């Protein structure tokens, strides 16, 4: 995965494709960025945040705005619905 600022997704390993929609990384630039709008997609994400650890997000029932402080580093596994 590329750890430069921005958001990117990658396909999961073939053996996990039935349960995993994608792997992703989000890195907020040191200068900051506008808050991220998260739209509901029926998925659950297992997310690691540098300095904070691991948490689950979703499934969302409506859109939300997520502020990302400068230098935030996230890595996630998006699990398919069901």
N, C-alpha and C positions, 0 to 999 in steps of 0.2 A: 504494500500500500504506500501511496505517496502521502507524506506527512506535512506537505507545504500548506499554507493557508488556503481554505476553500472547503467545499464539500464534494465527496466522490463516493461512488458505489462500485462494488465488484460482485461478480457472480459467486455464489457459494460453491464449495467443492461438490462435484456431481453426486457423491454419496449422501449429501445433506439437502439436495435441491428439493426434495419432497416436503421438507419442514422449514427450510430457511429460504426466505425471499432474496436476501442480499446481505453482504457485509458492507459496512460503510465507515467513513472517517470524516469528521468535521473539525477543522482547525480555524479558530478566530484569529485574524491578524493582530499583531501587537498593538496596532493603532486603533483597534476596535472595529465593529461592524454593526449595522442596524439589527434589531431583534429579528429572530427567525420565526416565521409563521409556520406552525405545524398543523397540517390538515388531517382529519381522521381517515384511516385507511384499513381499519379492522385488524391491524397487525399489533404485535407486542414486540418491543425492542429491548434487548438486554444490552445495557450501555455501560461502558467504563469511562469515567471522567478522571483525567489526571489530577491527582491531589485529593480526590473525593472518594474514589472507589467505584463499586458496581451498583447499579440499580435497574429496576424494570420500569418501562414506560408504556402505557396503553393497555388495552385498546382505548383510544380516545373517543369521546362521544360528541365532540365539537371542536372547532378550531381553537388553537391557543397561541399566544405570543410568548416566545422564549427569549429573554435577554441573554446574550452570551458575552460575558466580560472579555476584555482583550486577553489574548493568549489561551483561551479555553481550548482544550484538546479532548475530543470525544472519539471513541471507537465503538461500533455497535454491530449487533447481529439482529436482523429483522426476521422475526418468526412469522410464518404464514398463518392466516386465520385458521382456527380450529385445532 
